[in-house]
Amino acid sequence: MRQLPGTAPVLPPPPATLHLIGIGGIGMSGLARILAARGYRVSGSDAVDSPVVQALRAEGFPVTVGHDPANLDDPDLVVVTAAAPESNPEVAAARARGIPIIKRAALLGRLCDERVCLAVAGTHGKSTTSGMLALALVHAGEDPSFAVGAVVKELGTNARPGAGPFFVAEADEYDYSFLWLHPDVAVVTNIEHDHPDLFPSRESVLEAFTRFVSGMRPDGTLVVSADDPGCRDLLARLGDRRPRVVTFGSDPNADWSIVRDEETGSGDLVRAPGGRTLRLRLAVPGWHNRLNALAALAAGEAAGVAPERLLPGLAAFGGVGRRFEVRGQARGVTVVDDYAHHPTEIRATIEAARERYPAARLWAVFQPHTYSRTREMLDDFAAALSLADYVVLAPIYAARETNDLGVSSADIAGRMAGRPVVVVESPAAAGEVVAADAEAGDVVLILGAGDIWKAGERLLGLLGAGEQGIGGT
């Protein structure tokens, strides 16, 4: 449902009843928890009986699988995900009955307006960086509110209200959702072309990010990568209209820079503004995660929290759900689940695995996400996946699209000549293929934003039962 960004709506006071259409999405489920904690009566519906839906039910939320006008029990307000079309029967029924309808992003904007808003945007790294920042503020005793696009392991949730002054929000560019946010501190980790179904070009992505930054509150601070070409182009577009800017990166001229300390092996040295030096220790691998942590430090200080108070929380950070998440080990084979569905993310995840498991054979089990993205980035997907030792490709996850483009996972395989790659008919079959040939010491990366996690479950089930999959004896 398209609702143009603007002034966030006024919410009815608790204990009003709110019905969330698409409550099984990670962003909607987080808002459901925040609203319930604030005294609202929350119900919801979703098209799929997912683990998120099951968790919400276990927490006491009335959630219906399937969309039907009967699910609307006279709510005071209906909240819809960006994916819900006007033809959704619950949306149509609410509109016919005169029930107010707002988008999830508008609701998030209203909640953030009540606090000092720290919004984390970027093509990649939003969930991890916002999760790092939320946990660091929790450890610093700030009791922040937060809404993150994945579960923060140490906090056991992706969202909750806090009594402190800060609200950490993941700012999603899809459907221009982040334009509902007016942050005091905005982080932009990087900018690349993505979501070609919405943004036809890199230029259109840059325009969206320019509008996001232009909507910051007066006297706000923009924390932006000094390394990323897209971020440099963003600053050039802003020109004299730019807010206060703080840069971070590996560039020694950045306000916040990071240098690998090879001698002691006890962390990385951070050069902070004013000539200060800090030591950063992280439990999560990958250079990209060091940069994410650097962005969190810069954002926290921009909001008035001393970086020394943020370091313990960053050291405790063990990741967010489906971001280099070790799902299990069986017969010496380690299975790592990751949300990576863009070539840059796949490359970063494989490089992180090489760092964490330098002697391992690496399998990349990948499910492309949307036909439009796959067609746009075929060569880049092939190049990134070629960094693994073995590749298994599941069918494209359609999400909101239909295959009018004639593209398939086989098109990626066709660009990987000479590389060991197999195309299978389902996520479960991908797990079976790996189970047939995996050896002790191997690491299997389950990559994608759809239901490719089923491949990891199938693989661990086969190995744990002492079975082999297709081709096994």
C-alpha positions, 0 to 999 in steps of 0.5 A, spaced: 500 500 500 502 506 497 502 512 503 507 518 501 511 520 507 510 526 511 508 528 518 507 522 522 500 521 524 497 521 531 496 515 535 490 514 539 492 513 546 492 506 550 488 501 551 486 502 544 486 496 539 491 496 533 490 491 528 497 489 524 496 486 517 503 483 515 504 482 523 509 476 521 514 481 518 520 482 522 519 490 523 511 489 524 513 484 529 517 488 533 512 494 533 507 489 536 511 488 542 513 495 543 505 497 542 503 491 547 508 494 552 505 501 552 499 498 553 495 497 547 491 491 545 494 488 539 492 483 534 494 481 527 494 477 521 499 474 516 499 470 510 504 465 512 505 461 519 512 462 520 516 462 526 515 469 527 508 468 527 509 462 532 513 466 537 508 472 537 502 467 539 507 464 544 507 471 547 500 471 547 498 475 541 492 473 537 494 472 530 490 469 524 494 466 518 490 468 512 487 475 510 480 475 511 475 481 513 473 477 519 479 478 522 478 485 523 474 486 530 473 493 530 480 496 531 481 503 532 487 503 527 490 498 522 497 498 521 499 495 514 506 493 511 509 496 505 507 489 502 500 489 503 496 491 496 490 495 496 486 489 494 488 485 501 481 484 503 483 486 510 485 493 507 479 493 503 474 492 509 478 497 513 477 502 508 470 501 507 468 501 514 472 508 515 477 505 520 484 509 519 489 505 516 497 507 516 503 504 514 508 501 519 513 506 517 509 511 519 508 508 526 515 507 527 516 515 525 511 517 530 514 513 535 521 515 534 519 522 534 518 522 541 525 520 543 532 522 540 532 518 534 538 514 532 536 512 525 541 507 521 540 506 514 544 503 508 544 498 503 548 493 507 549 493 515 543 496 517 541 490 522 547 489 525 549 496 526 543 498 529 543 492 533 550 493 535 548 500 537 542 498 541 546 493 545 552 498 546 547 503 549 543 498 553 550 496 556 552 503 557 545 504 562 541 508 557 535 503 557 534 505 549 528 504 545 529 500 539 526 497 533 531 493 529 530 488 523 533 482 526 533 479 533 539 481 537 542 475 540 544 478 547 537 482 548 533 476 545 528 481 541 528 485 535 524 491 539 522 493 545 521 500 549 525 503 554 525 509 559 531 512 556 532 518 551 534 514 545 530 510 540 535 506 535 531 505 529 533 501 523 531 505 517 529 501 510 530 505 504 525 500 500 518 503 499 521 510 501 520 507 508 525 511 511 523 518 509 518 517 515 524 518 520 526 525 522 533 523 526 537 527 530 543 522 528 543 518 522 548 513 520 549 511 512 553 505 512 554 505 504 549 506 498 549 501 492 544 500 487 539 495 490 531 493 489 531 494 482 523 493 482 523 500 486 529 504 484 531 503 476 538 506 477 543 508 482 541 515 481 534 514 484 537 510 490 542 516 491 536 521 490 532 517 496 538 517 501 539 525 499 531 526 501 532 521 507 538 526 510 534 532 508 529 530 513 533 530 519 532 534 525 535 541 525 542 541 528 542 533 527 549 529 525 550 525 519 555 519 520 557 516 514 562 512 511 568 515 508 570 509 504 564 508 500 563 511 493 556 511 494 556 515 501 561 520 498 556 521 492 551 523 497 555 528 500 557 531 494 549 531 492 548 535 499 553 540 498 551 546 502 545 543 504 549 537 508 548 537 516 554 536 521 558 530 518 562 525 522 566 520 517 568 513 519 572 508 515 579 505 514 581 512 511 586 515 516 583 521 514 576 519 516 574 522 523 573 515 526 578 510 523 580 503 524 587 500 524 588 492 524 593 491 530 597 485 528 602 485 533 598 484 539 592 480 536 587 483 542 583 487 538 583 493 533 585 500 534 580 506 533 582 513 532 577 517 534 576 525 533 581 529 537 587 524 537 584 519 542 585 512 541 581 506 543 581 499 543 575 495 539 574 488 541 569 484 537 566 477 537 563 477 530 568 476 524 569 480 518 572 487 516 565 489 515 563 488 522 569 492 524 566 498 520 559 497 523 562 497 530 565 504 528 559 507 525 556 505 532 561 508 536 561 515 532 553 515 532 553 514 540 558 519 541 554 524 536 548 523 541 552 525 547 554 518 550 562 517 551 565 511 546 568 508 552 561 507 555 559 503 548 565 499 548 563 493 553 556 492 549 560 492 542 565 487 545 559 483 548 555 483 541 554 476 538 550 478 532 543 478 530 539 473 527 541 470 520 547 474 520 553 469 520 549 465 525 552 459 527 546 454 526 549 448 529 554 442 527 554 435 526 559 430 524 564 435 524 560 440 519 558 447 521 552 450 518 552 458 518 546 462 516 546 469 513 541 473 510 546 475 505 542 476 498 546 482 495 553 480 491 556 485 496 553 482 502 555 475 499 562 477 498 563 480 505 560 473 508 564 469 505 570 473 506 568 473 514 568 465 513 575 465 511 577 469 517 573 465 522 575 458 519 581 459 515 582 452 513 575 450 512 572 448 505 567 453 504 560 451 501 555 457 499 548 455 498 544 461 495 537 462 494 537 468 489 531 473 492 526 476 487 527 476 479 528 483 478 534 483 483 537 476 480 537 479 472 540 486 474 546 482 478 547 476 474 555 477 473 556 480 480 552 474 483 557 469 480 563 473 481 561 473 489 559 466 489 566 464 486 569 466 492 566 459 495 569 452 494 563 449 492 556 452 490 549 450 491 543 454 488 536 454 490 530 456 485 529 464 486 525 466 491 519 470 488 517 474 494 512 480 491 514 478 484 512 474 478 517 471 473 516 475 467 523 476 466 525 469 464 531 469 469 533 463 473 538 460 478 541 456 472 543 463 469 548 464 475 551 457 474 552 459 467 556 465 468 560 460 473 564 456 468 569 451 471 567 452 478 563 447 482 556 449 482 549 445 482 542 447 481 537 444 485 529 444 485 528 446 492 532 449 499 531 442 502 534 438 496 540 443 497 541 441 504 541 433 501 546 435 496 551 438 501 549 432 506 552 427 500 559 430 499 560 434 505 566 432 510 568 434 517 571 440 517 567 443 512 563 450 513 556 451 509 554 458 508 546 458 508 545 465 504 539 468 502 533 472 504 527 467 503 526 460 506 533 458 504 534 456 512 530 450 510 536 447 507 540 448 513 535 445 517 535 439 512 542 438 512 543 438 520 537 433 520 541 428 515 548 429 518 545 429 525 541 422 523 547 419 520 544 419 513 546 422 507 542 425 502 542 424 494 547 421 491 549 418 498 550 410 500 
